[in-house]
């Protein structure tokens, strides 16, 4: 093992690390690169334990012309125990125009992993040769690559940890922040300890980004977190759980149950005592499947059907109430300015829960610009809001003040203004380059400009 360097040859006694260029990567549970070294408690959070260059590919098939590495670093879980986590760090194609390395900002992108299986961890799903059908991260690559096109560095942490703790509180923030620490000190990225850092995530990634900005003031105050965009960031997972159960998107409650049983004894007791045999089979399926597959297979299945007593009775137990209280966002105040975007008619994350999350942040003194979109629904808002998100973050990175205006606005569409049309055209050009495996930026191409931020 090397610290802040490449792993060459064997790691421990378990086998060799896959060489760069290998097209059949092992999933994390079978890859020795992910195994923590002995004496993990002795390393400071964010310490790079080992690194390796990798190849990134669209859907595991189309190689991408970017520079990419995986960093294994020390972080903490929900209970403060040391753990080893991986982040994927990326730079634009070498030689492309962009900021000087010393001036390059870092974007911490939190993917909507929304899964327990390790095949959906970003560090696996983004690799060439990865087999992760149904992974949301593979779809999000078409959007996050627009940050690389601007010349930014990007860190995409496995914020669910090695066990895929989808929905857990606080620890996604620890993992994302420690991934930033690791990236800032990883020499090939050319960053500094005071490099401006922006954060972005949507849906499950918006929830993880919320935990990141909530934990940052106390857990990683030295990071220059300039701003964060939270897209449909869940707000109150307990309310979302109750609303989705039995409907078209009831796979999400099943995934949350599968992920949180290890962290909350009250939930584990319910599974042991009250879940039917068919319920156990479905929970096992959710544990090993990608989120899109779970959504299809669990559509319109109510948890009530798989319990030996009414769900309302289970949810009323003090231990379960305490768990959902622990999952609720907004009780810690972020120090950086926030942009929150939310569909008014979101069929997955209802707007009232996000309204309340924003209200809790504001009561704590946070600066929150909140835009509610009438025409978008849950899945369309992420791509439509990408130009707005990146332009807003570019302004924060540049040190421009947040414009003074109404803090909450409801618009017909975040993509309706001419200022956003250029961004959507740039996204289409980026997507074409991704699909064709071309460089995201040519050496002669001018930087993508930041449009007026909030003309929506």
Secondary structure, 3 states (H helix, E strand, C coil): CCCCCECCCECCCCCECCCCCCCCCCCHHHCHHHCCCCCHHHCCCCCEEEEEEECEEECCCEECCCEEEEEEEEEECCCCCEEEEEEEEEECCCCCCCCCHHHCCEEEEECCCCCCCHHHCHHHHCECCCCCCCCHHHHHHHHHHHHHHCCCEEEEECCCCCCCCCCCCCHHHHHHHHHHHHHHCCHHHCCCCCCCEEEEEECHHHHHHHHHHHHHHHHCCCCCEEEEEEECCCCCHHHHHHHHCCCCCCHHHHHHHHHHCCCCHHHHHHHHHHECHHHHHHHHHHHHCCHHHHHHHHCCCCHHHHECCCHHHHHCCHHHHHHHHHHCCCCCCCCCEEEEEEECCCCCCCHHHHHHHHHHHHHCCCCEEEEEECCCCHHHHHHHHHHHHHHHHHHHHCCCCCCCCCCEEEECCCCCCHHHHHHHHHHHHHHHHHHHCCCCCCCCCCCCCCCCCCCC
